[in-house]
Amino acid sequence: ARSTHPFPNPDVNPEEKQLAQFGLSVPVARLRDLVQMKLNSSGAKDEAHLEILDTCGLISPLIEVGLPEALRERPEQARKRYSSREFSEGE
């Protein structure tokens, strides 16, 4: 873990998903692991990714409950930041 991260990132063991129509196999990370890594980082790009995942409804209560305790408040903190940003942009 980096010294700026409150919790170590999970090991990324992506599953191989087949895209038969294209004849491709692509690695796909587990959503919980991806959300944890994004919450663990504090960069603008990570928060933008979180906003997209959240807006699409992918950060569910089940995902949040499965987070390490040190990260459980971060989804709500991030929501407050991007909702206040939307409010100030709409003025």
Steps between C-alpha positions, in 0.01 A plus 500: 500500500610854438545718803210717380261204481301417813472134404697265272355452155354155437683252282362532152412160363284582200266247346530430130180594317434382149373741236404228256369732230844658478704187572661667802570411859542798735599520867232658722569607860241432769285807561557497878877499447480782246285715730736434791803605295325819386391588855849431628650755261429868528558616145254696288500225239408238763216716628373552144498122454311461830243756390440309176468166681268653760284683246454171316384340827798266526607607849221321683445469876632143468827630349529766773441252786776278359760778514766508770382711794760769429337564161128472583442874543673594177215428255276747686782756523558469125125536430493824700793637298359423159144603590629837630705537180186439289311757708766768456525432125124543461495852646 
